[in-house]
Structure formats: C-alpha cells, structure tokens
Amino acid sequence: MVRAEIADAMHAIWGLRGVGAYVVFCGPESSWRDFTDDVRPDKTALHSVLIQAIHFTDLESGASTVNRAPYEIAHGGELAGIGNTIDVIIGARN
C-alpha cells in the first residue's frame, strides 16, 4: 500500500510526525476517467500519512482532474499550487 511505503520512507508517526502526500496518476484519460470519483483522498487526519490530493493526468492530451481533501486549508496545504504547477508542466510539454 502506498501509505505504508511513504510512512516507512519518511519515518511518519501518527500524532508526532505526520506527512502529507500528493498522489499523481499519469496515463491516458480513458484509463482513469471512469473511476476518479471512486478514488478519494483522506476525509480525516487520523493517519501518519495523509493522502491530501489525488491528481489524475493524461500527459498526451493534457486532461486533468484533482480530488482534494476537505481539510487541506485548515492544515496549511497549498495543494492548488501543486496541481497548477503540474498542469503548467504538462501544458508546456504538449
């Protein structure tokens, strides 16, 4: 599981040393468009690794969808800036 691997790599500990994660899936829009609503970020902050956003992007067409956690602003997240940067990089690539 991605969360466990991130926790091990970052030495995350719930309540003491939490880590936020921004997950990016890259691939053809046809491979992710039908399940973006089913893949959601965390709704609570009760993990050592918080999946704060899941970004789906098609590197060829530039199509992009981002699902963000509802608590991102309360926890100091700048997720919109990350998503915008990824979209700019993809746009420059095309």
Phi, psi and omega in degrees: 000141184299318183301315181295319179295320178294316180301316179296314183293324184261001182055043181284139178225124182302133178083342181242315183216081180278155181228135175265141180236138175244108187264134180238125172257124178247131178170175180300139180306326180297337181274344181234345188301326185278349181235013180298328179288339181273341182256103187243151174287176179298144176263343178233167179257038186260039179222157175287329175244118180263118175280099188274333179203149174233119186248121176257132181214144176254112185293336181277310185271339184086001178299143186206140175220137179233128172255119183250150176290147182290343185258010188302318184289321180298334181256018173078019182284148174241050186293326179299321179295321178295312179299318179296320178297316178298316179296322178295317179297316179296318179297320179292330180290324183280000000 
